[in-house]
Amino acid sequence: MEIPAFMLKKLYKKGSLTNTDGGVSFIVKNSISPATIIGLDQLLIDGEEVEIAKVKLITSKSEVNAAEITEEQSLHVNWNDAITLVVDGLTLASGSHKLALTINTRDVGPLTLEVSDTLAG
């Protein structure tokens, strides 16, 4: 089952892109259906690939390094769960930024979410 791009864009919480003490964060909220993440395949910020080992996924129940998510060590996400993704050691300038996130799910395979958001300055 392929999920249309317009539905995938709704997963991103607009306005959530922020610089934090440790890096950059943004929020994705599962508004489609329960899913099992078996890998974070790629994260691009402004066309630059981010090292997956520098990405943490934080839910209300857990915090996991993206590089540790596998078929065997998956991350289950219920409907309406929010995931905060934190990229350690990265700081972005204020203004508009493009994000492209590819996650691999057990349920529907790889999903690529492409959005733009503005970081307030």
Buried (B, 14 or more C-beta within 10 A) or exposed (E): EEBEEEEBEBBBBEEBBBBEEEBBBBBBBBEBEEBBBBBBBBBBBEEEEBEBEBBBBBBEEEEBBBBEBEEEEBBEBEEEBBBBBBBBEBEBEEEEBEBBBBBBBEEEEEBBBBBEBEBEE
